[in-house]
Amino acid sequence: MTMKDEIKRQVEQMLKDNIIEHSNSQFASPVVLVKKKDGTMRFAIDYRKLNAITIKQVYHLPIINEIREEVAGKKIFTSFDFKSGFHQLPMNPEHKERTAFSCWMGLFQFIKVPFGLCGAPTTFMRAMNELKKYISASFLIYIDDVILSSENEIEHLNDIEQFLNVISNFGMRLKLEKCEFGLAEIKYLGFFISENGIRPDPKDLECINKIKPPNNLHELRAFLGAVNYFRKFIPSCAKILGPLYELTKDNKFKTSTEWNEEEWNSFNEIKEKLKSPPVLAPPNPKESYIIETDASLKGIGAVLIQNKHPVAYYSRTLKDTEKRYHINELEALAISQALKEFFNLYNRYRHNNN
């Protein structure tokens, strides 16, 4: 199927589903087709010019790490995926003409919220938070990714029934093939979550381990960025990566064929660490925490521990001024930075327990 055929198919389907309508607008944004993981094409509009002149909405989006930490430790999980979630919300009639797009079939505008508008994620999140007012079950939302967690099967079945009844009353639809029900471990927002805690997806780690030594600055930064995504699972991550980060500074880059032993050790050691990262334990508000810190001229690091299990790791390299600190000052710096880094986690659960 050609791109022209795909656009025709999706436009006709959206007309049939009352997602779009014919338009006489003076606005016109171009169509783009984005390939999804399953091989199908997502119909989207390039709203960059419209977004540039749009007043941005201010609305709190939850912190992804906090969502994962809050649901980890429960015994049973279900995730829900809304079917084209944005398209289930109506557009403000006064603003529909601004969503107009042009293609070889003519000019159309959206009746429902389209993908690509800068305000779409926050609008959908606001709507989902309105739903929460009618649901007592323990569930968390990040835009259109919903996870429900419970302590036992009976509670979980009741929670699922309540959630489905509420979204049905609001006319919301789910994409059943992307929902997962009653699992002891579930992948949510990129990580696996279970009663035991949080762990990375082995497939993601395998991809990093397959990365070849970088031969240009772009490749090096891409490698460091990929590893950095899992830094909370790696003890002394910044210290290990220090020699490679040095190569990103002005005029210091060199290809892997020019690396010294320290740089090769950095590259190989971080890959080795990612082969078997620890499962981060779920925070328990009824238990106390221990923070262990480490400091040297190569950097500072810390681990938040509960019941002898790591909850989170933290590390960073030293700033130029900090490299002149006495070792006692570095130890104090490590403690101070660890308390700041872990504050939201241990303080949030401490207050929830009071």
Buried (B, 14 or more C-beta within 10 A) or exposed (E): EEEEEBBBEBBEEBBEEEBBEEBEBEBBBEBBEEEEEEEEBEBBBEBEEBBEEBEEEEEEEBEBBEBBBBBBBBBBBBBBBBBBBBBBBEBEEEEBBBBBBBBEBEBBBBBBBBBBBBBBBBBBBBBBEEBEEEBEBBBBBBBBBBBBBBEEEEBBBEBBEBBEEBBEEEEBEBEEEEBBBBBEEBBBBEBBBBBBBBBBEEEBBEEBEEBEBBEEBEBBBEBBEBBEEBBBBBBBBBBBBBBBBBBEEEEEBBBBEEBEEEBBEBBEBBBEBBEEBBBBBBBBEEEEBEBEBBBBEBBBBBBBBBEEBBBBBBBBBBEEEBEEBEEEEBBBBBBEBBBEBBEEBBEBBEEEEE
